Amino acid sequence: MKYTFDVALLPSENLKKHNCRLVIDLLRASTQITTFFDCGGSILLPVTETDEAFELQETLGNEWKLMGERGGMKPKGFDFGNSPLELQQNGAPQQAVITTSNGTSAILRAAENCAEVRIVCARNAEAVCWDAICSGTEIGILAAGRNGEFSMEDVVCAGMLVEKLLALAPKNGASEMELTDGAIAAMSLWQSLGPDLTAIAMESEHGRILQGLGFTNDIFFCTEIDMTAVVPQLSFTQGIPAIIAH
Ligand code: MLT
């Protein structure tokens, strides 16, 4: 059996054909989503705009909480921000609508022409990689980036994921594995800059912004590797994109 591993460095790239896609937004959307399920949350509805989140809450009812960020901070009228540490400390709601500056739109982009979409971060890296290996042979990792620009921490983490996929695939019967240029580039970055993901994230542009906003501890939390086996996945209920976990 042959596996192909690909990394798209930005959501705006022409995406190759994949039968499973992993979306990484290390700081902090994919970590927030993973932590939501780790803390007992059941379902998240990802949307692109804050207005959509308010509209969805009005349709579905107030038991749906609003979660996310703009400029790193909780938008006015929202119940939760996008700090996974705060979520862990305060407890997760059962159901929420989530919108973040880059992560939620990257997740929706990943769903174009691909039925199997997973949300991955450092904390659930190994679990999601194994799930992907069992779900498809053409696996694409989509780095969320920031405001349309390359994010070093996302791509370095994607490189770590490629390394994990290469190690895991033979255990599921891979006899051949091929890397695209994007995957080779991401893995090279991980191998040359890693393995101190915390230092990389602290130095990154987004990391420096989060430190300025007082979220330094979030960066430590987001860069812990293989802490949970939660695998968030995108599904569609009555045409509405929803994230559930297994
Ligand atoms: C994003 O989607 O861009 C991030 O999650 C932003 C953040 O939490 O700081």
Residues whose N, C-alpha, C, O or C-beta is under 5 A from the ligand:
A	BS01	MLT	L27 R28 A29 E69 G72 N82 T100 S101 N102 G103 T104
